[in-house]
Amino acid sequence: MKRIVIVATGGTIASGRAQDQSVIADRKGAALLATLHDPLEGIAVEVDDFTALGSYALDLQTLHRLILRVASHLERSDCDGVVVTHGTDTMEESAFVSDLLIGSDKPVVFTGAQRHADMVDTDGPRNIADAVRVAASPQTVGLGTLVVFEGDIHAAATVTKTHASRVDTFRSPGYGKLGFIDQQTVFIGRRSARRCIDNHGLAEGIELVKPGLGSSPDYLEYCATKNVSGVVLEAFGRGNAPKGFAAAVAKLVGSSIPVVIASRCPEGRTDQIYGGDSGAVTLKAAGGIFAGELSAIKSRLLLSGLIAGKATQNEIANSFSMF
């Protein structure tokens, strides 16, 4: 019999109506397990209550403690995989960090809900059952961390939340899902590449800057005067920015503050094609590191893990080249 550990962290899946009619995370893992409609045949489930928070309230240090907790279960000989119940707001970020920092081949599966536990049509019970079956499936061994939602299976590196309220919110733009669950059976259609880094923790102080048309580089220049650890610039298209941004990037890099250039587009890679004031070619010459296909929010987390490990500028660039 397979044994799966459910690590409960809160989120909508563990939430209900409070007296003031707001929705708060107050349900423990055992209560979530009790809502399942179908038996999980051939699977023993253990619950570990880590915390009960909306995922919008998590911070990097709490996330790192969660990763260490998950990793400790995976090290057990009697644990075949872990399911993490989690809020959807930042699920893609936590799942990505799990994928980066956990090197085990045992499956880690994140899931949650868009409709809270007091709603008649809550999607939580089905998602939990699907996630447990995916974590127990031999087909998912070696796939790294996955997100399972509304019957679909996604890779942590590519998945993103695309809709604020719909239950089919999670998508993998440009790639699509890895597989799906049908009638309690797990199907994997493709396998994704794994990219891990050493687990040295997560550094604080990584700023995420998103300019719009005609934005000023003043905030980037401000970052150069403060004790920031690094900056991710969510640039236009292939990795271009408004006038003046390249000079600000050069100032940051000259102060030993790495700057990563990601694209605000949901699909496609950054590349050095356009020149001029703060085109991608100019940003590269200023010392910017390009994120490839990795989104800005995930670039921030990869940069955080690399800086925690005291990676050099070249080592950071090499890590981002994997994406």
C-alpha positions as CSV (number, residue, x, y, z in Angstrom):
1,M,0.0,0.0,0.0
2,K,1.3,3.5,-0.9
3,R,1.6,6.1,1.9
4,I,1.0,9.7,1.0
5,V,1.5,12.6,3.5
6,I,-0.8,15.6,3.1
7,V,0.9,18.8,4.4
8,A,-1.9,21.3,5.1
9,T,-1.0,25.0,4.9
10,G,-4.4,26.7,4.7
11,G,-5.8,28.6,1.7
12,T,-9.3,28.7,0.2
13,I,-9.5,24.9,0.4
14,A,-9.3,25.1,4.2
15,S,-11.4,28.2,4.6
16,G,-15.0,29.0,5.6
17,R,-17.3,31.9,6.5
18,A,-16.5,33.8,9.6
19,Q,-19.1,35.7,11.7
20,D,-18.3,38.9,9.8
21,Q,-18.9,37.0,6.5
22,S,-15.3,37.2,5.5
23,V,-13.6,34.0,4.4
24,I,-10.7,32.8,6.6
25,A,-8.5,29.7,6.6
26,D,-9.5,27.7,9.7
27,R,-9.8,24.0,8.8
28,K,-7.2,21.4,9.6
29,G,-6.0,18.7,7.3
30,A,-8.1,16.0,8.9
31,A,-11.3,18.0,8.3
32,L,-10.3,18.3,4.6
33,L,-9.7,14.6,4.4
34,A,-13.1,13.9,5.9
35,T,-14.8,15.7,3.0
36,L,-13.6,13.2,0.3
37,H,-16.5,11.5,-1.5
38,D,-14.7,8.4,-2.7
39,P,-12.3,6.0,-0.9
40,L,-8.6,6.2,-1.8
41,E,-8.2,2.5,-2.5
42,G,-4.7,1.2,-1.9
43,I,-3.5,4.5,-0.5
44,A,-2.8,5.3,3.2
45,V,-3.0,9.0,4.0
46,E,-1.2,10.8,6.8
47,V,-1.9,14.4,7.7
48,D,0.6,17.0,8.8
49,D,-0.8,20.4,9.8
50,F,1.9,22.9,8.9
51,T,-0.1,26.2,9.2
52,A,-3.5,27.7,8.3
53,L,-3.0,30.8,6.3
54,G,-4.2,32.4,3.1
55,S,-1.3,32.0,0.7
56,Y,-1.2,35.8,0.2
57,A,0.0,35.9,3.8
58,L,3.0,33.6,3.3
59,D,6.6,35.0,3.4
60,L,9.9,33.5,2.1
61,Q,11.0,32.2,5.4
62,T,7.7,30.4,6.1
63,L,7.9,29.0,2.5
64,H,11.4,27.7,3.2
65,R,10.3,26.0,6.4
66,L,7.5,24.4,4.4
67,I,10.0,23.1,1.8
68,L,12.2,21.6,4.6
69,R,9.0,20.0,6.1
70,V,8.1,18.4,2.8
71,A,11.7,17.2,2.2
72,S,11.8,15.6,5.7
73,H,8.7,13.5,4.8
74,L,10.2,12.5,1.5
75,E,13.3,11.2,3.3
76,R,11.2,8.6,5.2
77,S,11.2,5.1,3.8
78,D,7.5,4.8,4.5
79,C,6.5,7.9,2.6
80,D,5.9,7.5,-1.2
81,G,4.9,11.1,-1.9
82,V,3.6,14.4,-0.5
83,V,0.5,16.5,-1.3
84,V,0.6,20.1,-0.2
85,T,-2.8,21.8,0.2
86,H,-2.2,25.5,-0.5
87,G,-3.9,28.7,-1.4
88,T,-4.1,29.4,-5.1
89,D,-2.9,33.1,-5.0
90,T,0.8,32.1,-4.6
91,M,0.6,28.3,-5.3
92,E,2.7,28.6,-8.5
93,E,5.5,30.3,-6.5
94,S,5.6,27.8,-3.7
95,A,5.4,24.9,-6.1
96,F,8.3,26.3,-8.1
97,V,10.5,26.7,-5.1
98,S,9.7,23.1,-4.1
99,D,10.7,22.0,-7.6
100,L,14.0,24.0,-7.4
101,L,15.0,23.0,-3.9
102,I,13.8,19.4,-3.5
103,G,15.9,16.9,-5.4
104,S,13.9,13.7,-4.5
105,D,12.3,11.7,-7.2
106,K,9.3,11.1,-5.0
107,P,6.3,13.1,-6.2
108,V,5.3,16.4,-4.6
109,V,1.9,17.6,-5.6
110,F,0.3,21.0,-4.8
111,T,-3.4,21.5,-4.9
112,G,-6.1,23.8,-3.5
113,A,-9.5,25.2,-4.3
114,Q,-11.2,28.2,-5.8
115,R,-14.4,27.7,-3.9
116,H,-14.2,27.6,-0.1
117,A,-15.2,24.7,2.1
118,D,-18.6,26.1,3.1
119,M,-19.8,26.4,-0.5
120,V,-22.0,23.6,-1.8
121,D,-20.0,23.2,-5.0
122,T,-16.6,23.5,-3.4
123,D,-13.9,22.0,-5.7
124,G,-11.6,21.1,-2.8
125,P,-12.5,17.4,-2.1
126,R,-12.1,16.4,-5.8
127,N,-8.8,18.2,-6.1
128,I,-7.4,16.6,-2.9
129,A,-8.4,13.1,-4.1
130,D,-6.9,13.7,-7.5
131,A,-3.7,15.1,-6.0
132,V,-3.3,12.0,-3.7
133,R,-3.8,9.7,-6.6
134,V,-1.2,11.6,-8.7
135,A,1.3,11.5,-5.8
136,A,0.8,7.7,-5.5
137,S,1.1,7.0,-9.2
138,P,4.4,5.4,-10.4
139,Q,4.0,7.5,-13.6
140,T,4.8,10.7,-11.6
141,V,8.1,9.5,-10.1
142,G,10.9,11.7,-11.2
143,L,8.6,14.5,-12.5
144,G,9.5,16.9,-9.7
145,T,6.8,19.1,-8.1
146,L,3.4,19.2,-9.8
147,V,0.3,21.2,-9.5
148,V,-3.0,19.2,-9.8
149,F,-6.2,21.2,-10.3
150,E,-9.6,20.5,-11.9
151,G,-8.3,17.2,-13.2
152,D,-5.2,18.6,-14.9
153,I,-1.6,17.9,-14.0
154,H,0.9,20.8,-14.6
155,A,4.7,21.2,-14.1
156,A,5.7,23.7,-11.4
157,A,8.1,25.6,-13.7
158,T,5.4,26.5,-16.3
159,V,2.1,26.6,-14.5
160,T,0.4,29.9,-13.6
161,K,-2.9,31.1,-12.2
162,T,-4.9,32.7,-15.1
163,H,-8.3,33.6,-13.6
164,A,-9.1,35.1,-10.3
165,S,-12.2,32.9,-9.6
166,R,-12.7,30.1,-12.2
167,V,-12.0,26.6,-11.0
168,D,-10.0,25.8,-14.2
169,T,-7.7,28.7,-13.4
170,F,-4.3,26.9,-13.8
171,R,-2.7,26.8,-17.2
172,S,0.8,26.3,-18.6
173,P,1.1,28.8,-21.4
174,G,3.2,27.7,-24.3
175,Y,3.5,24.1,-23.0
176,G,0.1,22.8,-21.8
177,K,-0.5,20.3,-19.1
178,L,1.6,17.2,-18.5
179,G,-1.4,14.9,-18.1
180,F,-4.8,14.5,-16.4
181,I,-6.9,12.3,-14.2
182,D,-9.8,10.4,-15.7
183,Q,-12.1,8.1,-13.6
184,Q,-9.4,7.9,-10.9
185,T,-6.7,6.9,-13.4
186,V,-3.6,9.0,-13.9
187,F,-2.4,9.7,-17.5
188,I,0.9,11.4,-18.2
189,G,1.3,12.6,-21.8
190,R,4.7,14.2,-21.6
191,R,7.6,14.6,-19.1
192,S,9.2,18.0,-18.3
193,A,12.9,18.7,-17.6
194,R,13.9,19.1,-14.0
195,R,16.1,22.0,-12.9
196,C,17.3,21.9,-9.3
197,I,19.7,24.1,-7.3
198,D,21.3,23.5,-3.9
199,N,19.1,24.4,-1.0
200,H,20.7,27.2,0.9
201,G,17.5,28.9,1.8
202,L,15.8,32.0,0.3
203,A,17.4,35.4,0.4
204,E,15.2,38.4,1.3
205,G,15.3,41.8,-0.4
206,I,14.7,40.8,-4.1
207,E,12.7,43.6,-5.7
208,L,10.3,43.0,-8.6
209,V,9.9,46.1,-10.8
210,K,7.3,46.2,-13.6
211,P,7.4,49.3,-15.8
212,G,4.8,50.6,-18.1
213,L,4.9,52.7,-21.2
214,G,7.1,55.8,-20.4
215,S,7.8,54.7,-16.8
216,S,10.7,56.4,-15.0
217,P,13.8,54.4,-13.9
218,D,13.7,56.3,-10.6
219,Y,12.7,53.3,-8.5
220,L,15.6,51.2,-10.0
221,E,18.0,54.0,-9.2
222,Y,16.5,54.1,-5.7
223,C,17.2,50.4,-5.3
224,A,20.8,51.0,-6.0
225,T,21.0,53.3,-2.9
226,K,19.2,50.8,-0.6
227,N,20.2,47.4,0.8
228,V,18.5,45.3,-1.8
229,S,19.9,41.9,-2.6
230,G,18.8,41.8,-6.3
231,V,16.2,43.1,-8.8
232,V,14.0,41.4,-11.3
233,L,12.8,43.7,-14.1
234,E,9.6,42.6,-15.8
235,A,10.4,44.1,-19.2
236,F,8.4,44.4,-22.4
237,G,8.4,41.7,-25.1
238,R,11.8,40.2,-25.7
239,G,13.3,42.1,-22.8
240,N,13.1,45.8,-23.6
241,A,12.5,48.7,-21.2
242,P,11.7,52.4,-21.3
243,K,14.4,55.1,-21.7
244,G,16.9,55.4,-18.9
245,F,16.5,51.8,-17.5
246,A,19.8,50.5,-18.9
247,A,21.7,53.2,-17.1
248,A,19.9,52.3,-13.9
249,V,20.7,48.6,-14.4
250,A,24.4,49.4,-14.9
251,K,24.4,51.4,-11.7
252,L,22.9,48.4,-9.8
253,V,25.3,45.8,-11.4
254,G,28.2,48.2,-10.6
255,S,27.1,48.0,-6.9
256,S,27.2,44.2,-7.1
257,I,23.4,43.9,-7.2
258,P,22.3,41.4,-9.9
259,V,19.5,42.4,-12.2
260,V,17.4,39.7,-14.0
261,I,15.4,40.7,-17.1
262,A,12.1,38.8,-17.6
263,S,9.3,39.4,-20.1
264,R,5.8,40.5,-19.1
265,C,4.5,38.3,-22.0
266,P,2.9,35.0,-20.8
267,E,4.6,33.1,-23.6
268,G,8.0,33.4,-25.4
269,R,11.6,33.9,-24.5
270,T,13.6,37.0,-23.7
271,D,16.4,37.6,-26.3
272,Q,18.9,40.4,-27.2
273,I,17.5,41.7,-30.5
274,Y,16.7,45.4,-30.1
275,G,19.3,48.1,-29.4
276,G,18.9,51.8,-28.6
277,D,18.3,53.3,-25.1
278,S,17.3,50.3,-22.9
279,G,16.6,47.8,-25.7
280,A,17.5,44.3,-24.7
281,V,21.0,44.5,-26.3
282,T,21.7,47.6,-24.2
283,L,20.3,46.0,-21.1
284,K,22.6,43.1,-21.7
285,A,25.6,45.4,-22.1
286,A,24.7,47.0,-18.8
287,G,25.0,43.7,-17.1
288,G,21.4,42.4,-17.1
289,I,20.9,38.7,-16.9
290,F,18.0,37.3,-19.1
291,A,15.4,34.9,-17.7
292,G,14.6,33.0,-20.9
293,E,11.0,31.8,-20.6
294,L,10.8,32.1,-16.8
295,S,8.2,34.5,-15.5
296,A,9.2,37.5,-13.4
297,I,7.7,36.1,-10.2
298,K,9.5,32.8,-10.6
299,S,12.7,34.6,-11.6
300,R,12.5,36.4,-8.3
301,L,12.4,33.1,-6.4
302,L,15.2,31.5,-8.4
303,L,17.3,34.6,-7.9
304,S,16.5,34.5,-4.2
305,G,17.7,30.9,-3.9
306,L,20.9,31.6,-5.8
307,I,21.8,34.7,-3.8
308,A,21.2,32.7,-0.6
309,G,23.8,30.3,-1.9
310,K,26.2,33.2,-2.6
311,A,26.2,32.6,-6.3
312,T,28.4,34.8,-8.5
313,Q,27.1,36.9,-11.4
314,N,28.3,34.2,-13.8
315,E,26.7,31.4,-11.8
316,I,23.4,33.3,-11.7
317,A,23.6,33.7,-15.5
318,N,24.3,30.0,-16.0
319,S,21.3,29.0,-13.8
320,F,18.9,31.3,-15.7
321,S,20.2,29.9,-19.0
322,M,18.6,26.6,-18.1
323,F,15.2,28.3,-18.7
